[in-house]
């Protein structure tokens, strides 16, 4: 169709752009903690906009970051903890 995006493509691209910004904010928040945290810790401790996201949205974004190799997920007593991967932490100047 002459390179025009459909309405669905437009909204998908917009949502992807929003998610990329949220993932960047999430990485910064994880780096500020300096230790592995759970999703519920974000709701309790984080002053950023990341804390306003739902648990399922946070989990989804953290899973995406894990797939990209930017976040490490560890389980302690059957609870998932997330932390910034070492390579990313070095790039961020930690």
C-alpha positions in Angstrom: 0.0 0.0 0.0 2.6 2.5 -1.1 4.6 2.3 2.1 1.7 3.6 4.3 1.3 2.1 7.7 -2.0 0.7 8.8 -3.6 2.0 11.9 -2.6 -1.2 13.8 1.0 -0.7 12.6 1.0 2.9 13.9 -0.2 1.9 17.3 2.2 -1.0 17.5 5.1 1.3 16.7 3.9 3.8 19.2 3.6 1.2 22.0 7.1 -0.2 21.1 8.6 3.3 21.5 6.9 3.7 24.9 8.2 0.3 26.0 11.7 1.2 24.9 11.6 4.3 27.1 10.2 2.4 30.0 12.9 -0.3 29.6 15.6 2.4 29.7 14.0 3.9 32.9 13.8 0.4 34.4 17.5 -0.2 33.8 18.4 3.1 35.5 16.2 2.2 38.5 17.8 -1.2 38.7 21.3 0.3 38.6 20.3 2.7 41.4 19.4 -0.2 43.7 22.8 -1.8 43.3 21.4 -5.2 44.5 18.9 -7.7 43.1 15.3 -6.7 43.7 11.9 -8.2 43.2 9.1 -6.7 41.2 7.2 -5.9 44.4 10.3 -3.9 45.6 9.8 -1.5 42.7 6.3 -0.8 43.9 7.4 -0.3 47.5 10.7 1.5 47.1 11.0 3.2 43.7 10.1 6.9 43.4 10.3 6.8 39.6 7.5 6.4 37.1 8.4 2.7 36.9 6.7 2.2 40.3 3.4 3.2 38.7 3.4 0.3 36.3 1.4 -2.8 37.0 3.2 -6.0 38.2 2.4 -7.7 34.9 3.8 -4.9 32.9 7.0 -4.7 35.0 7.4 -8.5 34.7 6.9 -8.3 30.9 9.5 -5.5 30.5 12.0 -7.2 32.8 11.6 -10.4 30.8 12.3 -8.5 27.6 15.4 -7.0 29.1 16.5 -10.4 30.2 16.1 -11.7 26.7 18.2 -8.8 25.5 20.9 -9.7 28.0 20.7 -6.5 29.9 19.2 -7.9 33.1 20.0 -11.0 35.1 17.2 -13.0 36.7 18.0 -15.2 39.8 15.6 -17.1 42.0 16.1 -17.1 45.7 13.6 -19.3 47.7 11.4 -19.5 44.6 11.2 -15.6 44.3 12.6 -14.0 41.1 15.1 -11.2 41.7 16.4 -9.0 38.9 19.6 -7.1 38.6 21.6 -5.2 35.9 23.9 -7.5 33.9 27.6 -6.7 34.5 28.3 -5.6 30.9 25.4 -3.1 31.0 26.5 -1.8 34.4 30.0 -1.2 33.1 28.5 0.7 30.1 26.5 2.8 32.4 29.6 3.8 34.3 29.1 1.8 37.5 
